[in-house]
């Protein structure tokens, strides 16, 4: 698959859409965590008896799988653009770009209104620099 390269303007246009995708992913993560805790409590031995409510276990496991499928759709919505989802909480998205014949990643962090930083693949998030240093 070929790499999509972004200008700052092109990447900034996607931020409102990605904010919505991240919001949905966070909601799904919260639901998943709750369901997983529920599953653990159903499977947890009760005193000297092991819980064997297989119908309930199957139902919860199916719900977890469905939540995972929903989350993957939101991840795909982001990645299909060529952007790279790096984190959900906080939301971190990188956009491959080229500046002066050098491959860089435009870096957006949730809470920022637009892209103001970049880094190289090797530097990662810790090596973020302001765009005006390019």
FENHU-V388648 format. One record per helix or strand of 3 or more residues. SS is the DSSP state (h for helix, s for strand). FROM is the first residue (numbers start at 1). TO is the last residue. If there is no record, write none. Layout:
# FENHU-V388648
<<SS	FROM	TO> <SS	FROM	TO>>
This chain:
# FENHU-V388648
<<h	8	43> <h	54	79> <s	84	88> <s	91	99> <s	102	109> <s	117	119> <h	125	127> <h	131	133>>
